[in-house]
Amino acid sequence: MSVLPTVTTRNLRDRGAANFHAALARVLTTALDAALEAGDHPKAISVINRAFAEGTTQMGCELLCHASEKVGAARTWTVQLSPLNHPRQRPLTADVP
């Protein structure tokens, strides 16, 4: 299974992010497979949560689907979705009394 991000790389920042997410996907996929083979479902859930939190929504969804395929649909998976990262916005100086 390959959980590689589909990002077009236009600049150095995009390429760095794509490289990071590709490496993270490989590490998390390996960790997920090891946890599932050991029957360690809490660890598998932790790995999936990490994909959502530190990776991308797509990566988390792909790992969740991968886990469901390996274990079967009878297993109930509970994952925690992380909130979207929005940069904090500073108030304009004109708005401050």
C-alpha positions as CSV (number, residue, x, y, z in Angstrom):
1,M,0.0,0.0,0.0
2,S,1.3,3.4,-0.8
3,V,0.0,6.5,1.0
4,L,1.9,9.1,-1.0
5,P,0.5,12.6,-1.1
6,T,-0.6,13.9,-4.5
7,V,0.9,17.4,-4.4
8,T,2.2,19.4,-7.3
9,T,5.5,20.9,-6.3
10,R,5.9,24.4,-7.5
11,N,8.4,25.8,-5.0
12,L,10.9,24.7,-2.4
13,R,8.3,24.9,0.4
14,D,5.8,22.6,-1.5
15,R,8.6,20.2,-2.3
16,G,9.7,20.1,1.3
17,A,6.1,19.5,2.5
18,A,5.6,16.7,-0.1
19,N,8.9,15.0,0.9
20,F,7.9,15.2,4.6
21,H,4.5,13.8,3.9
22,A,5.9,11.0,1.8
23,A,8.4,10.0,4.5
24,L,5.7,10.3,7.2
25,A,3.4,8.1,5.1
26,R,6.0,5.4,4.7
27,V,6.8,5.4,8.5
28,L,3.2,5.3,9.5
29,T,2.2,2.6,7.0
30,T,5.0,0.4,8.3
31,A,4.0,1.1,11.9
32,L,0.4,0.4,11.2
33,D,1.2,-2.9,9.5
34,A,3.3,-4.0,12.4
35,A,0.6,-3.0,14.9
36,L,-2.1,-4.9,12.9
37,E,0.1,-8.0,12.6
38,A,0.8,-8.0,16.3
39,G,-3.0,-7.5,17.0
40,D,-2.2,-4.3,18.8
41,H,-5.4,-2.3,17.9
42,P,-4.9,0.6,20.3
43,K,-1.4,1.2,18.7
44,A,-3.0,1.0,15.2
45,I,-5.6,3.6,16.2
46,S,-2.8,5.8,17.5
47,V,-0.9,5.5,14.2
48,I,-4.1,6.4,12.3
49,N,-4.7,9.4,14.6
50,R,-1.1,10.5,14.0
51,A,-1.7,10.4,10.2
52,F,-4.6,12.7,10.6
53,A,-2.9,15.0,13.1
54,E,0.6,15.3,11.6
55,G,0.0,14.3,8.0
56,T,-3.0,15.0,5.8
57,T,-6.7,14.1,5.9
58,Q,-6.1,12.0,2.8
59,M,-3.3,10.1,4.6
60,G,-5.4,9.4,7.6
61,C,-8.3,8.2,5.5
62,E,-6.0,5.9,3.5
63,L,-4.5,4.4,6.6
64,L,-8.0,3.9,8.1
65,C,-9.1,2.1,4.9
66,H,-5.9,0.0,4.9
67,A,-6.6,-1.0,8.5
68,S,-10.2,-1.9,7.7
69,E,-9.1,-4.0,4.7
70,K,-6.6,-5.9,6.8
71,V,-8.8,-6.5,9.9
72,G,-12.2,-6.6,8.3
73,A,-15.3,-4.6,8.4
74,A,-16.4,-6.3,11.7
75,R,-13.9,-4.2,13.7
76,T,-15.1,-0.8,14.8
77,W,-12.5,1.9,14.5
78,T,-12.6,5.1,16.5
79,V,-10.3,7.8,15.4
80,Q,-9.9,11.4,16.5
81,L,-9.9,14.0,13.7
82,S,-7.6,16.9,14.4
83,P,-8.9,20.4,13.8
84,L,-7.8,22.2,10.6
85,N,-4.8,24.4,11.1
86,H,-5.7,28.0,10.6
87,P,-3.1,30.6,11.1
88,R,-3.9,33.0,13.9
89,Q,-4.9,36.4,12.5
90,R,-3.8,39.5,14.3
91,P,-6.2,42.4,14.6
92,L,-5.5,45.4,12.4
93,T,-4.1,48.3,14.4
94,A,-7.0,50.4,13.3
95,D,-9.4,48.0,15.0
96,V,-7.6,48.2,18.4
97,P,-8.9,51.1,20.5
